[in-house]
Amino acid sequence: MRLLGITNALALQIDGEEHTALLQRFKEKDAITINTQDSVYEKIHHILAKNHEANMLETPVYTIFFDSAAHYYAFGVTSAEVPYFRHPYTSYPQTMMEKSQEGAMIPMYEDEFGVWLSAFSVIKNKSGRVVALVQADEPFDVFMRTTRWDVLKNLLVSLLVFGVFFAILLRILQPILRREQRDKEALAKAHEQILQLDNFRKEMIANVSHDLRTPISSIMGFAETLLQKKGQLREDDREKYLQIIAKEAKRMNVMIGELFDLSKLEAGQIILQKELFNLSEMAQDTLYAYGEQAKNKRIRLVTAFQDPLPLVEADIFWIDRVLQNLMSNAFKYVNEAGLIKFTIFTENDLLHLKVCNSGSPVEKQELDRIFDRYFKASNRHSDSTGLGLAISKKIIELHGGKIWAESNDDITTFRFCLKLS
C-alpha cells in the first residue's frame, strides 16, 4: 500500500497532456539520452526523482505507456540518471494489462531480474483518458527485511511508550488517591474530554460516510431507473436523470479530490513551485470568473487594491486554489443582492488579502474552528464538503503565512497574509 500511495501521488502531479506531447515529439527508441535534453522530460524526471529520493526506494520510479504501433508497453520518463526512453517493457505482469485503466497493487511476481512487489497508477489527460501509467517497484527481499525491522521497531517503541505511560500513570494515581474529591472532579473532566474527542471522531466518520453515500445513492437510484424503464421513459425525463447522475458524480469526484489534496498537504507531499507574480491580477481573474454568477444573483463584486502592490513569491497554482476556495465559500453564504469584496494591502512587510461577504455570518465562537477538517459550522450548507477551508489553511501554512476568519453582525471575512519577496 505504501508503493500504491507513492504512485497515486505521482500520477496526480504529472500532466497527462505534457506526457503525451513528449511522446509525440520523440517517437524513436533512445530519442532522449540525457535528462536535460527536453524541458518536459526534465520536469517529469525531477518529480519522479524527488519522490524516489524522499521515499528511499531501491529501484527507479518510471512512467510507461502502451505503444499501439509495436503492441507492447514501453518506458517513458524515469527517475534514473540515464534515461531508457521507449525501451520495450515485455515482462510486465498480467495485472497491469487487466487493471491498466484504474491502477492497482501487483502481487509478488518474478521476472528475469528477480522477485518484485510493485504498484502502478494511471496518468490522465484533461479529458480524463488514461495516457500512461506511473510505476514503483521494490525487491521482495528488501521488502521482507524492511518489514521485519519495522515490526521490531514498532514493538520496541510500543514497549517504550507503554513503560513511559505506566510510569506516568503511577505518578498521577498516587496524588489522585490523596486528593479525593478534587481529583475525582479532575478525572471526570478528563473523561469528558475523551468523550468529546471520541464524539468528534465518530462525527467526522459519519460526515464523510454521509457525504459520500448521498451522491452514490442518487447515482445508483437513477441509473437503475434508466436500466429498468429503458423504453418507457420520455426523452426529457431520461435527459433529466442523466443530468442528475452527472451532477452527483461530479460532486463525488470533487469531494474525493479534496480529500486526497488535503491528505497530500497534511502528509507534506506537496513541493511548492514558487515564482514572482501579482496577487491583485490573480484576484481580479477570480472575480471575473464569477461575474456571470454574481450578475444572476444581483451580487456586487467590489475591489480595494493598494496601488502599487509589490510582487509576492509563491506557488501560483496553490494560491489560486486558496482564492477559488474563499470565493466559492463567499458565494455559498452571501445573501441575495449582497456584497463580496476583495481587499489587498501591505502591512509590516506582509501582503494581506481579505475576502468579505454579506449574509449569514459565522458565529464568533466558531471562528477558531472554522478551518478544522470536517468542522460543521452552524450556517454550513448541506452541499459543502467542509474541506475547502481546511485545504486553504494547509496551503497558506505551507507558504509560511497565516489565515484566519473574522465576523460581525453583517459581514464575514476570510483573510490571509504572505511574506513579501
FIVEXNU-753928 format. One line per field, with one value per residue: residue number from 0; x, y, z of N, C-alpha, C in turn; residue in three letters. Coordinates in steps of 0.02 Angstrom, whole numbers. Layout:
BEGIN
tordren: c(NUM  ...)
n_px: c(X  ...)
n_py: c(Y  ...)
n_pz: c(Z  ...)
ca_px: c(X  ...)
ca_py: c(Y  ...)
ca_pz: c(Z  ...)
c_px: c(X  ...)
c_py: c(Y  ...)
c_pz: c(Z  ...)
setor: c(Ala  ...)
# end
This chain:
BEGIN
tordren: c(0  1  2  3  4  5  6  7  8  9  10  11  12  13  14  15  16  17  18  19  20  21  22  23  24  25  26  27  28  29  30  31  32  33  34  35  36  37  38  39  40  41  42  43  44  45  46  47  48  49  50  51  52  53  54  55  56  57  58  59  60  61  62  63  64  65  66  67  68  69  70  71  72  73  74  75  76  77  78  79  80  81  82  83  84  85  86  87  88  89  90  91  92  93  94  95  96  97  98  99  100  101  102  103  104  105  106  107  108  109  110  111  112  113  114  115  116  117  118  119  120  121  122  123  124  125  126  127  128  129  130  131  132  133  134  135  136  137  138  139  140  141  142  143  144  145  146  147  148  149  150  151  152  153  154  155  156  157  158  159  160  161  162  163  164  165  166  167  168  169  170  171  172  173  174  175  176  177  178  179  180  181  182  183  184  185  186  187  188  189  190  191  192  193  194  195  196  197  198  199  200  201  202  203  204  205  206  207  208  209  210  211  212  213  214  215  216  217  218  219  220  221  222  223  224  225  226  227  228  229  230  231  232  233  234  235  236  237  238  239  240  241  242  243  244  245  246  247  248  249  250  251  252  253  254  255  256  257  258  259  260  261  262  263  264  265  266  267  268  269  270  271  272  273  274  275  276  277  278  279  280  281  282  283  284  285  286  287  288  289  290  291  292  293  294  295  296  297  298  299  300  301  302  303  304  305  306  307  308  309  310  311  312  313  314  315  316  317  318  319  320  321  322  323  324  325  326  327  328  329  330  331  332  333  334  335  336  337  338  339  340  341  342  343  344  345  346  347  348  349  350  351  352  353  354  355  356  357  358  359  360  361  362  363  364  365  366  367  368  369  370  371  372  373  374  375  376  377  378  379  380  381  382  383  384  385  386  387  388  389  390  391  392  393  394  395  396  397  398  399  400  401  402  403  404  405  406  407  408  409  410  411  412  413  414  415  416  417  418  419  420)
n_px: c(42  104  183  80  22  127  134  4  8  109  51  -48  28  89  71  -42  -63  58  144  96  121  261  293  245  332  455  483  562  658  769  775  786  922  985  938  912  882  758  634  508  527  629  562  463  548  613  509  485  612  629  526  569  689  641  561  650  673  727  739  722  588  459  377  262  196  74  129  49  80  188  136  168  211  305  445  436  468  596  658  790  968  1011  917  799  725  578  612  569  448  428  408  306  185  29  -73  -57  -103  -237  -284  -258  -329  -361  -266  -167  -114  18  28  158  282  387  526  654  744  727  629  481  388  257  176  56  -11  -135  -105  -188  -261  -328  -458  -489  -447  -347  -175  -50  51  113  241  303  429  486  613  578  650  709  594  545  647  641  512  520  608  531  425  493  545  427  375  471  459  326  336  419  340  232  298  336  209  152  234  205  70  71  131  34  -77  -47  -50  -182  -256  -239  -296  -432  -594  -571  -484  -566  -656  -569  -534  -658  -676  -571  -615  -729  -672  -609  -721  -776  -678  -690  -822  -806  -723  -812  -911  -841  -813  -944  -986  -906  -946  -1083  -1080  -1022  -1111  -1231  -1220  -1186  -1298  -1395  -1343  -1345  -1483  -1550  -1482  -1522  -1658  -1656  -1607  -1705  -1823  -1805  -1865  -1978  -1970  -1991  -1905  -1864  -1871  -1775  -1660  -1656  -1632  -1505  -1431  -1438  -1367  -1241  -1213  -1209  -1104  -999  -998  -961  -835  -767  -770  -694  -575  -541  -523  -411  -317  -307  -254  -129  -71  -67  18  137  176  174  265  315  309  379  360  377  237  90  -24  -143  -185  -215  -321  -412  -439  -503  -620  -676  -707  -818  -911  -1031  -1110  -1123  -1196  -1318  -1366  -1377  -1268  -1148  -983  -838  -683  -534  -387  -223  -115  43  60  174  263  228  307  266  179  92  -16  -66  -97  -193  -289  -325  -386  -493  -562  -597  -675  -777  -832  -878  -980  -1069  -1127  -1164  -1291  -1443  -1431  -1323  -1156  -988  -821  -654  -501  -337  -181  -28  64  171  280  211  98  -71  -230  -404  -564  -725  -897  -1070  -1215  -1272  -1181  -1031  -1036  -962  -901  -865  -762  -628  -624  -663  -579  -548  -533  -678  -758  -916  -998  -1126  -1198  -1175  -1192  -1287  -1229  -1095  -927  -847  -711  -640  -595  -506  -410  -365  -305  -197  -122  -85  -11  91  159  215  134  -14  -184  -351  -515  -646  -789  -941  -1100  -1154  -1060  -947  -776  -638  -466  -293  -114  44  222  319  418)
n_py: c(-60  58  80  97  213  302  299  344  476  527  512  609  723  727  794  741  785  847  737  657  743  744  612  616  706  643  502  392  252  279  413  514  548  608  680  815  849  883  998  961  824  836  903  809  705  764  771  633  593  667  612  480  491  546  444  344  234  78  50  130  248  256  305  222  171  113  57  70  46  -43  -139  -165  -130  15  106  271  413  418  406  380  414  397  398  275  280  239  104  -68  -146  -291  -390  -364  -387  -483  -420  -285  -266  -303  -210  -85  32  84  69  -17  -128  -241  -412  -515  -551  -631  -596  -587  -515  -534  -554  -466  -333  -226  -75  23  174  270  392  533  629  796  768  658  535  388  400  356  261  265  188  100  3  -129  -230  -396  -460  -352  -288  -382  -381  -249  -246  -336  -265  -151  -205  -250  -127  -54  -132  -114  24  28  -42  45  162  110  83  213  271  192  225  362  352  289  392  489  429  413  546  570  478  535  659  649  707  819  767  674  754  810  696  664  771  750  630  676  755  657  589  689  701  573  579  677  610  507  586  644  531  494  606  601  476  499  607  547  441  499  558  437  355  427  419  278  253  327  274  140  158  206  92  -6  48  65  79  150  278  453  562  685  658  558  629  718  632  584  701  725  614  642  763  723  632  716  795  700  668  789  795  682  717  831  773  694  791  864  764  744  869  873  767  816  802  891  988  1148  1259  1396  1564  1735  1842  1943  1970  2041  2039  1904  1893  1978  1906  1796  1855  1897  1775  1738  1827  1816  1732  1812  1916  1854  1829  1954  2012  2120  2144  2197  2286  2330  2376  2404  2525  2563  2380  2267  2126  1953  1805  1647  1488  1482  1399  1340  1451  1510  1411  1432  1559  1526  1437  1522  1615  1535  1493  1615  1644  1542  1584  1717  1841  1864  1989  2042  2080  2055  2074  2106  2139  2201  2232  2300  2271  2287  2220  2116  2042  2066  1987  2002  1928  1972  1947  1986  1933  1781  1771  1690  1614  1693  1614  1505  1538  1505  1372  1354  1320  1190  1019  945  1016  1073  1211  1316  1381  1310  1249  1115  1057  1074  1016  1036  1040  1132  1251  1197  1144  1264  1324  1237  1257  1394  1392  1307  1394  1474  1572  1649  1616  1668  1696  1820  1903  2000  2072  2079  2048  1926  1886  1818  1800  1811  1813  1840  1824  1956  1956)
n_pz: c(0  29  -85  -179  -132  -158  -300  -332  -285  -368  -495  -495  -498  -620  -779  -895  -1026  -1058  -1050  -1155  -1264  -1259  -1297  -1427  -1486  -1479  -1555  -1575  -1515  -1380  -1410  -1322  -1226  -1120  -962  -964  -1092  -1145  -1096  -1042  -1018  -924  -821  -779  -746  -638  -542  -522  -476  -357  -276  -277  -205  -85  -35  -19  -109  -180  -315  -478  -509  -632  -787  -894  -1054  -1171  -1321  -1463  -1595  -1593  -1512  -1376  -1203  -1160  -1092  -1023  -949  -825  -655  -649  -673  -803  -949  -1011  -1131  -1215  -1219  -1237  -1127  -1093  -1000  -914  -781  -786  -717  -742  -873  -854  -762  -815  -833  -712  -611  -486  -351  -376  -359  -284  -401  -526  -629  -758  -685  -552  -397  -364  -284  -329  -390  -479  -552  -640  -768  -822  -959  -994  -1032  -961  -1007  -999  -1021  -991  -873  -705  -617  -474  -399  -287  -223  -170  -68  -4  40  132  227  269  320  428  509  533  606  720  765  789  890  991  1011  1053  1173  1243  1247  1319  1441  1480  1487  1588  1697  1708  1735  1862  1934  1924  1982  2119  2185  2152  2225  2350  2344  2340  2329  2247  2153  2095  2027  1934  1863  1811  1726  1635  1580  1517  1417  1341  1295  1216  1116  1061  1017  920  830  789  732  628  547  518  446  330  279  260  169  57  36  -4  -141  -205  -183  -255  -386  -406  -391  -495  -605  -601  -624  -756  -819  -791  -841  -978  -1108  -1076  -1030  -1053  -1167  -1112  -974  -965  -1002  -896  -787  -822  -815  -677  -629  -685  -620  -483  -489  -524  -409  -312  -361  -344  -205  -168  -229  -153  -28  -55  -93  27  109  48  69  210  230  187  53  -49  -160  -171  -309  -325  -382  -440  -438  -475  -354  -354  -487  -502  -411  -473  -590  -532  -481  -602  -661  -589  -627  -706  -628  -515  -570  -598  -469  -424  -356  -289  -340  -271  -267  -177  -197  -149  -222  -283  -288  -216  -288  -251  -192  -227  -244  -387  -430  -310  -229  -308  -292  -159  -170  -253  -169  -61  -129  -179  -58  -9  -103  -73  45  37  40  -58  -183  -118  -57  -108  -69  -117  -41  -45  28  96  247  382  316  257  141  129  104  92  94  93  135  131  224  304  448  513  672  814  911  838  753  779  749  620  515  536  491  425  513  559  533  607  509  396  228  155  43  56  70  178  174  100  165  259  172  116  229  254  138  145  265  224  143  237  288  363  403  436  511  524  595  599  640  512  413  352  356  273  282  232  250  170  159  94  -55)
ca_px: c(0  149  200  22  16  178  114  -56  29  146  5  -83  75  113  23  -51  -56  129  174  78  158  331  297  234  391  512  450  609  690  829  774  809  980  1003  877  902  876  693  609  453  557  666  513  433  604  625  455  497  674  616  487  612  735  604  533  707  660  787  741  694  517  457  313  259  138  64  147  0  111  230  97  197  222  372  461  435  515  619  696  861  1012  1016  851  792  666  544  634  511  437  392  396  258  137  -38  -115  -53  -148  -305  -303  -223  -372  -378  -210  -176  -56  34  53  228  294  458  548  724  786  716  561  463  323  251  112  53  -70  -147  -96  -242  -259  -380  -524  -499  -425  -283  -125  11  50  173  252  357  445  529  634  541  693  716  530  540  695  614  452  541  636  476  388  534  549  362  368  513  428  266  357  444  282  195  335  329  140  141  268  166  7  84  146  -29  -125  -31  -83  -255  -284  -235  -334  -501  -648  -544  -458  -623  -681  -520  -541  -721  -664  -530  -658  -773  -632  -600  -785  -783  -635  -720  -881  -782  -701  -871  -946  -802  -826  -1014  -991  -877  -989  -1145  -1067  -1011  -1169  -1285  -1214  -1186  -1368  -1429  -1318  -1371  -1556  -1570  -1455  -1567  -1721  -1642  -1600  -1767  -1876  -1768  -1907  -2039  -1959  -1990  -1837  -1846  -1857  -1711  -1608  -1654  -1599  -1434  -1401  -1431  -1312  -1178  -1201  -1189  -1038  -952  -994  -922  -767  -739  -761  -637  -515  -523  -496  -344  -274  -294  -210  -62  -46  -52  74  197  195  170  326  294  346  370  381  351  177  49  -82  -204  -207  -247  -386  -457  -460  -551  -683  -703  -736  -882  -952  -1098  -1145  -1140  -1249  -1381  -1389  -1375  -1216  -1097  -914  -801  -612  -497  -318  -172  -79  59  69  235  252  235  338  227  158  32  -71  -97  -127  -256  -336  -350  -433  -554  -598  -626  -728  -832  -862  -915  -1041  -1116  -1160  -1184  -1363  -1467  -1417  -1274  -1091  -925  -768  -584  -456  -267  -139  33  69  225  316  167  45  -135  -288  -466  -625  -782  -963  -1127  -1258  -1272  -1111  -1008  -1040  -896  -871  -844  -710  -564  -628  -692  -532  -535  -560  -746  -797  -980  -1022  -1199  -1229  -1148  -1239  -1286  -1187  -1025  -888  -813  -639  -608  -559  -450  -359  -337  -261  -135  -84  -55  40  147  194  240  88  -65  -252  -399  -582  -675  -859  -982  -1171  -1174  -1006  -897  -714  -583  -407  -228  -56  103  282  340  481)
ca_py: c(0  116  91  123  283  341  306  386  546  547  516  673  778  725  820  692  818  856  671  636  785  721  551  633  740  596  439  338  224  317  481  556  513  641  704  887  860  913  1030  922  764  856  920  747  669  796  749  563  587  693  562  421  505  557  380  298  174  43  49  192  257  271  302  176  182  58  76  35  25  -102  -186  -183  -73  44  154  341  452  381  444  361  465  386  378  217  306  195  34  -112  -175  -351  -438  -336  -438  -482  -372  -219  -265  -308  -151  -27  91  105  65  -72  -162  -302  -464  -535  -585  -642  -589  -606  -475  -552  -558  -396  -305  -168  -40  73  217  296  463  551  695  840  739  600  473  363  407  322  236  277  126  97  -67  -141  -301  -431  -473  -288  -277  -426  -356  -186  -263  -365  -212  -108  -240  -247  -58  -36  -168  -80  89  15  -59  106  205  78  93  283  281  159  265  423  333  280  457  526  396  423  606  566  443  578  721  629  735  864  726  643  804  815  635  670  819  716  582  715  775  597  577  740  680  514  602  712  559  475  634  651  472  498  658  575  422  528  647  503  399  536  555  367  332  460  390  210  254  349  227  82  179  208  24  -43  78  85  102  180  346  507  587  739  626  523  681  745  582  582  762  715  567  678  812  689  603  771  814  650  675  848  777  636  756  873  729  674  850  878  712  758  929  855  720  850  776  944  1027  1213  1287  1467  1614  1801  1861  1997  1940  2078  2015  1839  1906  2007  1850  1756  1892  1896  1708  1734  1884  1797  1705  1869  1954  1817  1836  2027  2022  2170  2124  2259  2277  2385  2354  2455  2538  2499  2322  2228  2056  1903  1744  1590  1440  1512  1350  1329  1514  1516  1364  1466  1611  1492  1411  1577  1645  1486  1496  1678  1638  1498  1613  1786  1848  1889  2060  2060  2110  2019  2123  2085  2192  2181  2287  2279  2294  2253  2176  2061  2057  2042  1982  1991  1914  1986  1938  1998  1875  1745  1769  1635  1631  1712  1558  1454  1564  1470  1302  1354  1291  1121  969  920  1055  1092  1274  1318  1407  1272  1223  1042  1033  1090  959  1052  1029  1187  1296  1159  1143  1332  1335  1199  1288  1455  1373  1280  1453  1513  1626  1640  1627  1669  1721  1870  1914  2043  2057  2078  2031  1875  1900  1770  1837  1778  1856  1806  1864  1987  1929)
ca_pz: c(0  27  -156  -213  -111  -195  -371  -336  -278  -428  -553  -491  -510  -689  -828  -948  -1091  -1071  -1062  -1223  -1311  -1258  -1337  -1497  -1512  -1483  -1572  -1584  -1456  -1360  -1438  -1266  -1197  -1057  -929  -977  -1164  -1159  -1034  -1013  -990  -863  -769  -753  -714  -573  -498  -505  -438  -290  -239  -268  -151  -22  -10  -11  -147  -203  -388  -506  -524  -704  -822  -952  -1097  -1219  -1390  -1504  -1658  -1582  -1472  -1312  -1160  -1165  -1039  -1042  -908  -767  -605  -654  -701  -876  -975  -1056  -1164  -1264  -1218  -1225  -1061  -1115  -946  -866  -756  -816  -680  -773  -931  -830  -722  -844  -834  -644  -565  -438  -323  -413  -313  -294  -465  -541  -698  -766  -641  -482  -371  -352  -266  -374  -392  -532  -554  -708  -784  -868  -989  -971  -1045  -917  -1039  -975  -1073  -969  -805  -665  -580  -424  -382  -230  -220  -117  -10  33  73  191  276  296  359  492  550  554  659  780  787  818  953  1040  1025  1093  1242  1274  1261  1374  1502  1499  1507  1652  1748  1716  1767  1933  1963  1927  2026  2190  2211  2142  2283  2410  2337  2348  2289  2197  2099  2060  1979  1880  1823  1774  1672  1585  1547  1472  1359  1299  1261  1165  1061  1030  980  861  782  761  690  567  505  496  394  267  254  236  109  0  24  -37  -215  -230  -184  -311  -449  -413  -399  -562  -654  -601  -657  -828  -845  -784  -882  -1036  -1164  -1051  -1009  -1103  -1180  -1064  -909  -972  -1000  -827  -744  -840  -788  -605  -620  -699  -567  -422  -500  -519  -339  -277  -384  -310  -135  -163  -246  -97  24  -74  -89  98  134  22  104  279  231  163  -12  -98  -170  -198  -366  -312  -431  -426  -477  -448  -322  -372  -552  -491  -378  -524  -632  -494  -481  -670  -674  -554  -647  -729  -569  -474  -604  -591  -400  -409  -305  -307  -330  -259  -252  -147  -203  -139  -283  -315  -246  -232  -308  -199  -216  -202  -295  -419  -432  -245  -205  -345  -261  -100  -191  -277  -111  -23  -169  -179  8  -5  -143  -40  103  26  32  -123  -192  -67  -74  -98  -78  -113  -20  -42  51  131  316  419  270  238  93  157  60  129  56  137  105  174  231  368  470  556  743  839  948  789  710  790  725  553  467  553  444  438  561  530  563  615  448  339  179  151  -13  70  93  240  166  63  210  287  120  112  286  244  83  170  314  186  118  293  303  414  378  491  494  568  579  641  631  442  366  368  321  275  260  242  236  145  163  32  -81)
c_px: c(43  167  141  10  66  157  52  -37  66  100  -32  -37  98  57  17  -43  18  163  159  116  232  339  287  294  450  484  498  638  756  833  795  864  1005  941  862  891  812  664  554  481  592  619  484  487  616  572  468  558  665  579  528  659  698  579  587  695  726  794  707  618  512  385  318  196  133  78  101  30  152  195  134  202  295  382  459  489  533  655  771  903  1018  948  855  726  642  575  574  509  395  377  348  208  68  -84  -114  -99  -221  -329  -275  -265  -389  -320  -221  -109  -45  61  124  235  368  471  622  771  776  643  542  394  317  181  114  -12  -75  -134  -148  -230  -318  -450  -537  -477  -356  -232  -59  1  114  181  311  366  487  548  601  585  704  652  525  587  669  554  471  568  581  437  427  536  483  351  409  483  366  283  382  387  242  231  329  258  125  173  229  101  16  95  81  -76  -112  -60  -158  -288  -285  -282  -409  -549  -623  -516  -513  -652  -634  -525  -605  -713  -622  -571  -704  -735  -621  -664  -796  -740  -663  -782  -861  -760  -761  -908  -909  -814  -896  -1021  -965  -923  -1054  -1135  -1055  -1073  -1223  -1278  -1215  -1258  -1406  -1408  -1347  -1446  -1577  -1542  -1500  -1633  -1711  -1638  -1666  -1823  -1847  -1812  -1970  -2032  -1964  -1919  -1817  -1833  -1789  -1653  -1600  -1617  -1523  -1397  -1390  -1372  -1245  -1161  -1176  -1120  -984  -942  -951  -848  -732  -723  -700  -572  -493  -495  -424  -295  -256  -246  -137  -31  -26  8  139  221  192  236  306  340  337  395  349  289  138  -16  -147  -230  -242  -316  -436  -483  -512  -619  -716  -738  -805  -930  -1023  -1141  -1167  -1198  -1317  -1409  -1390  -1327  -1166  -1028  -871  -729  -584  -424  -271  -133  -19  65  133  216  261  265  302  211  91  -27  -106  -127  -192  -309  -366  -402  -499  -596  -633  -683  -789  -869  -904  -981  -1092  -1159  -1181  -1260  -1381  -1458  -1367  -1209  -1035  -868  -699  -542  -385  -225  -77  34  123  261  276  116  -20  -189  -349  -523  -684  -847  -1017  -1169  -1252  -1200  -1096  -1012  -970  -862  -847  -785  -644  -565  -649  -646  -516  -567  -627  -785  -860  -1006  -1098  -1234  -1206  -1204  -1233  -1241  -1113  -989  -854  -737  -603  -567  -499  -393  -325  -287  -194  -91  -48  0  101  190  224  196  38  -133  -301  -465  -604  -748  -889  -1055  -1191  -1123  -963  -835  -666  -522  -344  -173  3  162  297  407  538)
c_py: c(63  131  121  196  328  352  349  460  570  556  583  732  781  747  771  722  826  789  647  676  764  660  566  668  692  526  380  315  262  385  531  517  545  673  777  901  896  939  990  858  781  871  856  706  698  774  677  556  612  641  499  431  511  491  326  231  144  48  112  189  278  273  253  190  123  84  37  11  -39  -156  -211  -120  -50  94  225  379  411  427  429  416  458  362  311  226  258  126  -11  -140  -238  -399  -411  -390  -429  -431  -304  -214  -265  -244  -86  36  117  105  11  -89  -225  -354  -484  -574  -588  -630  -604  -568  -491  -556  -488  -389  -240  -138  10  112  249  371  481  619  736  811  677  534  453  365  372  297  258  217  132  24  -70  -215  -335  -443  -410  -273  -318  -402  -293  -199  -291  -311  -165  -139  -236  -177  -37  -70  -134  -13  80  -1  3  153  177  89  165  297  252  199  330  409  324  347  497  496  408  488  605  532  486  638  710  666  780  825  691  691  812  755  638  717  788  666  617  736  716  582  627  723  621  533  638  662  525  522  644  592  474  550  633  522  451  567  605  461  434  536  484  341  363  429  320  210  273  304  165  98  179  138  -14  -17  105  114  138  254  395  533  641  711  591  573  709  696  580  644  755  669  602  728  779  657  657  793  765  654  734  830  733  673  800  832  710  732  866  827  724  818  912  807  752  827  829  982  1092  1234  1363  1510  1681  1815  1914  1968  1976  2056  1947  1848  1934  1953  1807  1790  1890  1830  1700  1789  1867  1771  1762  1910  1920  1824  1909  2043  2073  2143  2187  2243  2340  2363  2413  2464  2584  2443  2286  2157  2010  1841  1684  1543  1463  1464  1346  1393  1527  1470  1396  1518  1580  1466  1466  1610  1599  1488  1560  1674  1592  1535  1686  1788  1874  1964  2086  2085  2060  2067  2092  2146  2164  2242  2258  2309  2253  2201  2113  2086  2025  2040  1965  1978  1921  1972  1955  1935  1844  1737  1705  1657  1642  1654  1502  1476  1526  1400  1297  1321  1218  1074  944  960  1081  1154  1275  1344  1369  1247  1147  1016  1048  1028  972  1044  1088  1232  1261  1155  1211  1345  1299  1231  1351  1440  1344  1337  1495  1572  1607  1655  1624  1699  1772  1878  1966  2028  2048  2048  1975  1888  1842  1806  1796  1829  1813  1853  1893  1959  1977)
c_pz: c(0  -45  -194  -195  -148  -267  -379  -332  -340  -488  -553  -506  -582  -736  -887  -1017  -1108  -1085  -1132  -1275  -1315  -1303  -1412  -1528  -1522  -1493  -1579  -1517  -1444  -1393  -1385  -1230  -1132  -1028  -944  -1051  -1182  -1094  -1002  -982  -924  -806  -737  -717  -644  -522  -474  -459  -366  -248  -227  -209  -84  8  -4  -46  -174  -279  -415  -511  -597  -729  -879  -991  -1145  -1289  -1438  -1570  -1650  -1541  -1411  -1269  -1167  -1109  -1066  -1004  -846  -718  -608  -686  -777  -901  -1011  -1094  -1219  -1269  -1204  -1154  -1072  -1059  -894  -844  -787  -782  -713  -834  -908  -796  -751  -846  -764  -596  -512  -405  -363  -364  -331  -359  -479  -614  -701  -718  -566  -464  -345  -319  -305  -367  -449  -528  -623  -712  -836  -899  -965  -981  -1003  -947  -1012  -1032  -1054  -898  -770  -618  -532  -404  -318  -229  -160  -57  31  72  136  246  310  341  427  538  576  611  725  809  820  885  1008  1060  1069  1165  1279  1294  1319  1440  1527  1525  1576  1709  1762  1753  1842  1969  1972  1979  2100  2217  2202  2202  2345  2405  2338  2300  2233  2137  2060  2008  1919  1833  1781  1714  1616  1545  1497  1409  1311  1260  1205  1104  1023  989  916  808  748  713  624  520  477  440  327  237  225  171  48  -17  -16  -113  -242  -234  -243  -378  -459  -426  -469  -616  -658  -635  -733  -858  -845  -830  -948  -1091  -1141  -1033  -1067  -1109  -1130  -994  -910  -968  -930  -781  -758  -813  -712  -590  -631  -644  -503  -428  -495  -447  -299  -297  -351  -237  -125  -178  -188  -39  8  -70  -17  128  112  59  175  283  206  96  -67  -101  -205  -256  -363  -370  -413  -469  -439  -420  -342  -440  -545  -459  -428  -571  -597  -493  -550  -685  -642  -575  -665  -671  -523  -504  -594  -520  -377  -352  -331  -291  -327  -243  -219  -143  -193  -204  -268  -263  -265  -253  -248  -229  -185  -260  -324  -416  -364  -216  -243  -316  -198  -118  -215  -219  -72  -62  -171  -113  15  -44  -111  11  94  14  -38  -126  -141  -96  -61  -115  -69  -93  -16  -22  85  201  351  377  252  187  118  103  103  80  104  99  156  178  299  393  510  629  770  876  901  747  718  762  652  501  484  502  469  490  527  566  564  552  386  294  174  96  -2  96  159  236  135  108  243  237  114  169  276  191  109  221  279  157  175  311  356  383  437  467  546  549  625  624  558  395  395  325  330  247  273  227  215  151  95  10  -67)
setor: c(Met  Arg  Leu  Leu  Gly  Ile  Thr  Asn  Ala  Leu  Ala  Leu  Gln  Ile  Asp  Gly  Glu  Glu  His  Thr  Ala  Leu  Leu  Gln  Arg  Phe  Lys  Glu  Lys  Asp  Ala  Ile  Thr  Ile  Asn  Thr  Gln  Asp  Ser  Val  Tyr  Glu  Lys  Ile  His  His  Ile  Leu  Ala  Lys  Asn  His  Glu  Ala  Asn  Met  Leu  Glu  Thr  Pro  Val  Tyr  Thr  Ile  Phe  Phe  Asp  Ser  Ala  Ala  His  Tyr  Tyr  Ala  Phe  Gly  Val  Thr  Ser  Ala  Glu  Val  Pro  Tyr  Phe  Arg  His  Pro  Tyr  Thr  Ser  Tyr  Pro  Gln  Thr  Met  Met  Glu  Lys  Ser  Gln  Glu  Gly  Ala  Met  Ile  Pro  Met  Tyr  Glu  Asp  Glu  Phe  Gly  Val  Trp  Leu  Ser  Ala  Phe  Ser  Val  Ile  Lys  Asn  Lys  Ser  Gly  Arg  Val  Val  Ala  Leu  Val  Gln  Ala  Asp  Glu  Pro  Phe  Asp  Val  Phe  Met  Arg  Thr  Thr  Arg  Trp  Asp  Val  Leu  Lys  Asn  Leu  Leu  Val  Ser  Leu  Leu  Val  Phe  Gly  Val  Phe  Phe  Ala  Ile  Leu  Leu  Arg  Ile  Leu  Gln  Pro  Ile  Leu  Arg  Arg  Glu  Gln  Arg  Asp  Lys  Glu  Ala  Leu  Ala  Lys  Ala  His  Glu  Gln  Ile  Leu  Gln  Leu  Asp  Asn  Phe  Arg  Lys  Glu  Met  Ile  Ala  Asn  Val  Ser  His  Asp  Leu  Arg  Thr  Pro  Ile  Ser  Ser  Ile  Met  Gly  Phe  Ala  Glu  Thr  Leu  Leu  Gln  Lys  Lys  Gly  Gln  Leu  Arg  Glu  Asp  Asp  Arg  Glu  Lys  Tyr  Leu  Gln  Ile  Ile  Ala  Lys  Glu  Ala  Lys  Arg  Met  Asn  Val  Met  Ile  Gly  Glu  Leu  Phe  Asp  Leu  Ser  Lys  Leu  Glu  Ala  Gly  Gln  Ile  Ile  Leu  Gln  Lys  Glu  Leu  Phe  Asn  Leu  Ser  Glu  Met  Ala  Gln  Asp  Thr  Leu  Tyr  Ala  Tyr  Gly  Glu  Gln  Ala  Lys  Asn  Lys  Arg  Ile  Arg  Leu  Val  Thr  Ala  Phe  Gln  Asp  Pro  Leu  Pro  Leu  Val  Glu  Ala  Asp  Ile  Phe  Trp  Ile  Asp  Arg  Val  Leu  Gln  Asn  Leu  Met  Ser  Asn  Ala  Phe  Lys  Tyr  Val  Asn  Glu  Ala  Gly  Leu  Ile  Lys  Phe  Thr  Ile  Phe  Thr  Glu  Asn  Asp  Leu  Leu  His  Leu  Lys  Val  Cys  Asn  Ser  Gly  Ser  Pro  Val  Glu  Lys  Gln  Glu  Leu  Asp  Arg  Ile  Phe  Asp  Arg  Tyr  Phe  Lys  Ala  Ser  Asn  Arg  His  Ser  Asp  Ser  Thr  Gly  Leu  Gly  Leu  Ala  Ile  Ser  Lys  Lys  Ile  Ile  Glu  Leu  His  Gly  Gly  Lys  Ile  Trp  Ala  Glu  Ser  Asn  Asp  Asp  Ile  Thr  Thr  Phe  Arg  Phe  Cys  Leu  Lys  Leu  Ser)
# end
